[in-house]
Amino acid sequence: MIKNNDKLPVTTKCKLLSISRSTTYYKSVNRGINRMELEHKGLIDAIHMKYPFMGSRSIVDQLDIRGYKVNRKRVRRLMREMGITAIYPKPNTSRPGKRHRIYPYLLRNITIDHSNQVWAADITYIPMRKGFAYLVAIMDWYSRRVLSWRLSNSMEVDFCIDALNESIDRYGSPEIFNTDQGSQFTSEEFTDVLKEADIKISMDSRGRWMDNVFIERLWRSLKYEEVYLNAYETIFEARRRIADWIKFYNFDRRHQSLDRQTPDQVYFNKPKQTMATLITAERLHLTFTEICPNYGVHYSF
């Protein structure tokens, strides 16, 4: 931006641009991608999906079995960067944000029997060929439907807020929103959105390690059926393919726990005959409004 081939002093240029003089001497260093570290992260993610109860010591052993000599200190650091923690009864399910308020757990002894009663959110690590990304999803607990999701190359709270706003704009406000105590979900920026929408905030407390299982099952299915089968070159490609899989998950995939219905059927309380008609219409390239004008599904991810 600042060139030294004219007569105007550098101090004057910096003053005009409102930057410090020391900034002009900084030279960025392209450190490139540590491919070995990316490989380690991919292996740790795959081990965690297969054995979610394993901590850093067990993962070190699994890496050693696969021929990778990685010490526990590095494994713990990589797990922390990826947002991975073992699933088992423990005091804290995630690393809480410093100085942020921790909200009480509101789901004790509550029967969840209708859509938009309880929503939940979680973040997972998405490996790619030359990098990685983070995926956040917001799920309706009763129907297991993925209401919205976002992909980001950092763990900043912004992409979580975007997903939350999209869910509220499309489907209204749930009665309760439950998360773990991760720094993204305990941040004031995130909780303020919930408060403005008059949503009760619930956070997993001591001994509530099972509350993440529904979304963990989603992550497991997504990674084994889509992510691990495709080495994404770019975030754009990852976003496109994940969008296709989530459409399949919501609309076409039947769940045994939902009486062999799809999440869409349960969320919108649609009978199987209606869904069969819609699937037939889609194969005939007819629009939803031609067949069922009151069907309120949105698929523009």
C-alpha positions, 0 to 999 in steps of 0.5 A, a space after each residue: 500500500 505504501 511505496 517508497 519511490 516518491 518524495 512524500 515522507 513515510 510518516 506523512 503517509 502513515 498519518 494520512 492512512 491512520 496507521 502506525 509507522 511500524 506497520 509499514 515494516 511488517 512482512 507477512 510470512 506464508 507458513 503454508 499448511 502443516 500436512 502432517 498435522 492435518 493428517 493427525 487431525 483427520 485420524 483423531 477425528 476418525 478415531 473419535 467418531 468410531 470410539 467417542 469414549 476415548 480420551 487423549 491417552 487412548 487416542 495416542 494408543 490408537 495412533 500408535 497402532 496405526 504407525 503414528 508416533 504422536 505424544 499425548 501433549 500434541 494429541 491434547 492440543 489438536 483435540 482442543 483445536 478441533 473442539 473434541 472431547 471424549 463422551 463419558 460422565 465427567 464434570 464438564 462436557 466442553 470448555 466454557 468461555 471465561 467470565 461468561 454466565 453458565 445457565 441452568 439445565 432445564 430438561 430434567 424430568 421433561 417429556 419432549 413430545 412435540 416439534 419446536 419444544 427443544 432445540 440443540 446445537 453443536 460444532 464438529 470438525 470437518 477435515 478436507 484435503 488441504 485444510 479443515 473447517 468447522 460445522 455447526 448444526 441446529 437440531 430439533 430434538 423431537 424430530 431430529 430435523 436439522 433446521 440450519 447449519 453453517 460451515 466456517 474456517 474458524 471457531 468464532 461465534 459469528 457462524 453459530 449466530 448466523 445459523 441460529 438466526 436462520 432457524 428462528 427466521 424460518 421456523 419461529 422460536 423454540 421453548 428451550 434451547 439446549 447446548 453444552 458449555 462451549 465458549 461459542 454458546 456461552 458468549 453474550 453475542 449468542 445468548 443475547 439472540 436467544 433472550 431477544 427471541 424470548 427463548 429459555 436457555 439451558 446448558 448441560 450440567 454435571 452428569 448430563 453427558 448423554 444430552 449430546 448423543 442425538 447430534 453426535 449420531 448426526 455427526 457420525 452418520 454425516 462423516 461416515 456416509 459423506 465426509 470421509 468418502 470425499 476429500 474436499 478441495 475447498 470449503 465451497 465444495 464441502 458446503 455443496 456436498 454437505 448441503 446435499 447430504 443434509 437434504 437427504 437426511 431430512 427428507 429421505 432418510 427414515 429413522 427407526 427411533 421415529 417409527 420409520 419416518 423421516 425427520 421432515 415427516 415428524 417435524 411437520 406432522 405429515 402422514 406417510 401418504 402425503 410424503 409418498 405423493 411429494 416424492 413421486 411429484 419430485 421425480 416427475 419434476 413437479 413443484 411442491 406448490 403444484 402438489 401441496 401448496 401448504 407444505 412448508 419446507 425450505 431447502 435453500 441452504 
